[in-house]
Amino acid sequence: MRKEYIITVYSENHIGLLTRITIVFTRRKINIDSLTVSESAIPGIYKFTIVIHETEAQTQKVVSQLEKLVDVMKAFYHTSEEMISQEIALYKVPIEPIYESDAIEKIVRRNSARILEITKDYVVIERTGHKEETQALFEELNQFKVMQFIRSGRVAITRDPIERLSEFLKERDAYLDSLD
Amino acid sequence: MTAKKVTGSQAVILSLLEEGVDTIFGYPGGAIMPVYDALYDHSENVTHILTRHEQGAIHGAQGFARVTGRPGVCFATSGPGATNLMTGIADAMIDSTPLVCITGQVASPLLGTDAFQESDIVGMSIPVTKWNYQVTTPEEIPEAIAQAFYIANSGRPGPVLIDLTKDAQFGELDFEYKKCTKIRSYLPEMRVDPHHVKAAAELIDAAKKPMVLFGNGIIIGRAEDELKEFVEKTGIPAAWTILGLSALPSNHPLNVGMLGMHGNYGPNLLTNEADLIIAVGIRFDDRVTGKVSEYAKQAKIIHIEIDPSEVNKIVMADVAVIGDSKKVLKMLTDNVKQNNHAEWLNEFKKCMDIEIDKVISKDLYPEKPGLTMGEVIRLASEKTNHDAILVTDVGQHQMIAQRYFKFNRSRSNVTSGGLGTMGFGLPASMGAQLGAPDRTVIAVIGDGGFQMTIQELGTIAQNKLPVKIILMNNNFLGMVRQWQQLFFEKRYSFTELQNPDFIMIAKGFGIDGHKVSQREDLDSSVDKMLAHDGPYLLEVTIEKEDNVFPMVPSGASVSDVMLEP
C-alpha cells in the first residue's frame, strides 16, 4: 500500500550531492512531493527532508540506497504520523478587498495567519501549517483573486526524545577508529 | 616530512606513485596534457598504455583490476575523451570493479560556458560512479586522489572519477601525501553481528537440502579459502554466478556449476527444491533468479553480503549477515557442525548426467560437421591445463565459455556480467595480461563484439601483449539470433553480419593469426595459437545456428529451465 513517507537524510555539504540523492528517486520513477535542504544542528552536516508517496518496501530500499552514498551519513524514514511537520505559505492578495470589508482580516485571524507587508497595491499574508491548511487558506483567499501563492517544502522533526544522529555519529566514529 | 613545491599535474603523478600505481591506461588530449607532460618524467616507474579509444582504456583498466584486485587507473581528456569512458564506468559500477578515472577538464573560469571540449562529466557520471569529485585548485589534488583510492577499493568496490580542471593541473602546491583511511560519512563495512552468524549456523545445521550460491563477493573479499573450508565442513553443494566463477576450483567435488539463464540444469532446477539457500556475495540478478515470485519460495534464505542495500532488494532474507565475506565465512565455519549431504549432492549429479546427455556431450564432442563453440572452449581450457585467465566478450560465446572453461585458480575469469557490454573482451584482455604478465590470457570474443573495439589490436601489437584471441565467428549476432529463433519466429531482424577478413585485419596490425573451419584442424590450431610467441588471432568458423542451452527463458522460473528448444 502506498502512503506518505518522510525521508530524512543527513549528509556532508558537497557539490553534486543533491543530484546524487534525487536520482536515487528518479531512477526508480518515484516522484518527490516535497524537498527541503538546510544545515542541521550539527555544523557542517546538512539535512534533507524528502516527502514521497510509496510503499513501505520501496521506501526502505530507497533509504538503504541513500545510505550507501559515500557522502551520506545516515537516512531515516517515517510516516507522517511519526513526525511533527510544518510548511509555510505566502499569499499575495490585492489591496482593494481590504478597503471594502473586514473579510480578509477575519480570515487572517481565524487561520492564525499574519500579514507580512502591505503596499498600496497588495498585501502579503503568511501562514504555517500542514498542506491541507495552507491549501484551505488559499481557496478561501482566492475569492479575492490571489495574485501569487507559494508554499515551501516540508520541515519535520521526529517525536523521538533523542536526536538519533548525534548518537549514531558517536558510535560510527568509535567503530571507524577501531578499524585497522 | 617536508612539503615540496610541485605543479598540480606533478602532484597527480606523485599521488598515483604513492598509491603504488604502476600501470595506467589512457588517451591524451588538450585538457589532460599537463598530466601527460608530468608522466613523461616517470616512464621508468609507470607503464602507460596508449589505447586506440578511451573505451579501450577503461576496459583495459577493468581487466587489470579484476585480475589483480587493485584499482585500475585510466586517464582521458575532457569532453569526448571523458564521455567515451562512460560505458566502462557503468560496467565497473554494476560489477563492483575498483577504478580510478582521472579526466581533464577545461580551466575553471570556463566551466559552464560550453567551452571547447567541455562536458559535464561529473554530472554525467553521477549515476554510474561510487563517488566523483571535481578538482579546481591544485591544493585539493593529493587528498582527492587519496580519497578516490580509498573509496574505489574499500567495502563494495566501484569506479570513482576525479575531474581535474586545467588550471588546477598548471597551478602549484606544497605536495604532501597522506593515504586516506577514514571518511566520516562512509562506512565501507560493518562489524559482523555474531547473533546473526549463530542464527545462520542454526539454519545450516538443521537443513536437509542446503545450497550455497556464491558470487563476486568471494573474489573481491579474497574469501576463496574460507568458502572452501565452509563447504567442505558442511558438505553443502555450491553453485556460482559468472562473477563468482573461478573462486572455487572447477573440479572441486562440491562445485555443482553455474546458476542462471544459461547455467547448469541442476543448480537452476534444484534451487526450487532446496530447503536452505546460503547466498554469499551475490545480488540476485534477474539473470540468476528468473521469475522472482517463483524463486526458491520453499527455501529459507541466508544472505551474506557486505552491502546492506543488497539485502532484501530482490529476495527477502530470513537471516542476513552483513559484513566482509572472508570474516563471515570464517565465523560461520567455526559455528556449524561437520556434516555431509551425499544424497542431496547426488541429486545434482543426476541432473548433471541428464545435462551431459542432452546438451553437454553435443556441445563438447559434436558429431555434426559444423564446429561448436563448446569444443573450442574445451580444447582451449584443456590445453592450458585449466590454468589460463579467460576473458570474454558478451553473447553466446560468453555463456559457452563460462559453462565449459575450467579453472584451478581464482581471479581467472574476466567477463562483463551485470552490464553485458559488447566490446569489453579485447581491451579487457590487455589489462588482464598486464595484471598477470606470467599467465596465459585467452580472450574469447564473438564476431559482433570484436568489431566494437577491434582497434585495440593496435594497442596489443604496440605493447607486445601476448594475448591469445579466439574469435568465434558465426557471422551473426548470435545471442540475439537465438532469441529471434526461439521467441520471434525466426524473424532474423538485423542480426546477420557481413564480416571482413579478420586475419588480414590482424596482420595489418602486425598480429599473426589463422582461420580454422574444419574439425580435424581445430586441435592443432589451438596448439599453434598457444605456442605462438606474442599475440595471436585464431578465428573459428562456428556453426551458424549453434544455440546455448540449457536456458531459463526471460521471465520464467528457474525450475522451468529448458534443456532443448
Interface residues (C-beta under 8 A of the other chain):
Chain A: S11 E12 I15 G16 T19 R20 I23 R27 Q60 K61 S64 Q65 E67 K68 V70 D71 V72 M73 L169 R172 D173 Y175 L176 D177 L179
Chain B: V122 G123 I126 P127 K130 W131 N132 Q134 I151 T181 K182 I183 R184 S185 Y186 L187 R191 D307 P308 S309 V311 N312 K313
